Each structure stands twice: as structure tokens, then as C-alpha cells.
């Protein structure tokens, strides 16, 4: 019998108090093993919103605004082992799918054997349209570590 994978919700946030207030109850309802709000030195009421759920989530407060990518990296020191699945949910989004932690536990083992590094769902806008920079549901580490042969389309032919 295999060990149950831990699924952590990580909510990157910068000045999205209103969205955070709407999202946190949705995330807590899902039954994640742990929930983290990663705050990027917000100047609005985001901290107050997150602190209202003290004991139900973990608040990681940045001392300075470092931007979206670096803010997401703040989760790294809080993950207990490499078998943890991190579900990033931006503070301005909502969860339309039920049972996200269980779905992640069901899906990830088959992808891990293939060297997949990222799995994601479709991101929809409020009007129902798909987010344009949503590149698809599965990313392989190999896709980021190997490069196809480059071809030159100039008159000189291939290089």
C-alpha cells in the first residue's frame, strides 16, 4: 500500500483582500492537509483577512514586495517533504471543482512516473472564457530541460 500524498494549498497574495476573503472559505472547505497564504507585503486589509482564520491556515508574511514568482517561492521552506503536492491558487480566483486535494492525489502518481513536474487545471475568467496564457494541464520536467534542434528558416537553409 502506498503512502498518501500530502496536498497543500498555497495562496499567493498581494493586495487582494476582497478576493482572499472569498477564496479562503472555499479552500478550507476542500480538506487540504495544510493551507498557506503567501502574502507579498500587502498594504491593504489582506493580513487582517488571513488572520481571521488563525489556526485554520498558515500565514507567511513577506517583509518586502518581491513579485509573484519570488512570493510563490516562500512556500518552499514550509514544505515538510518532497512528496507534497503544492496547489497554487491565486487570491483573485475561485474553486469551481470539488475535491481538489483528492483529485490531485489520484492524478499525480501516474504523472510522477513520467517525470512530470507540473499539473494544472483550466483557468477560467469570470465571464467563462479560458485564460489566454493557460498552457495546458501537464508540464514535464523533460520539456524544460531538453531542447529540440533549432532550424534556421532563412534562405541559407537549416543550421
KAUR-V485480 format. One record per backbone hydrogen bond with DSSP energy under -1.0 kcal/mol. CO is the residue of the C=O (numbers start at 1). NH is the residue of the N-H. E is the energy in kcal/mol with one decimal. If there is no record, write none. Layout:
co->(CO:CO)
nh->(NH:NH)
e->(E:E)
//
This chain:
co->(6:7:8:9:10:11:12:13:16:17:18:19:20:23:24:25:27:34:35:36:37:38:39:45:46:47:48:50:51:53:53:58:60:67:68:69:71:72:73:75:76:81:85:87:90:99:100:101:102:103:104:107:108:109:111:111:112:115:118:123:125:129:131:137:139:139:141:142:154)
nh->(85:33:87:36:89:38:91:40:20:21:22:23:24:27:28:29:30:9:58:11:60:13:62:49:50:51:52:53:54:56:57:37:39:71:72:73:74:75:76:78:79:84:8:10:93:103:104:105:106:107:108:111:112:113:114:116:115:141:139:131:128:125:134:120:117:118:145:146:157)
e->(-3.4:-2.2:-3.3:-2.9:-2.4:-2.5:-1.6:-2.7:-3.1:-2.4:-1.2:-2.6:-2.6:-2.4:-2.7:-1.8:-1.0:-2.5:-3.0:-3.2:-3.1:-2.6:-2.4:-2.2:-2.6:-3.0:-1.1:-1.9:-1.6:-2.7:-1.1:-2.7:-2.5:-2.3:-2.2:-1.5:-1.5:-1.7:-1.5:-2.0:-1.2:-1.2:-3.0:-2.6:-2.0:-2.6:-2.5:-2.2:-2.0:-2.2:-2.5:-1.1:-2.7:-1.2:-1.2:-2.0:-1.6:-2.2:-3.1:-3.3:-2.1:-3.5:-1.4:-2.8:-1.6:-1.9:-1.2:-1.7:-2.0)
//
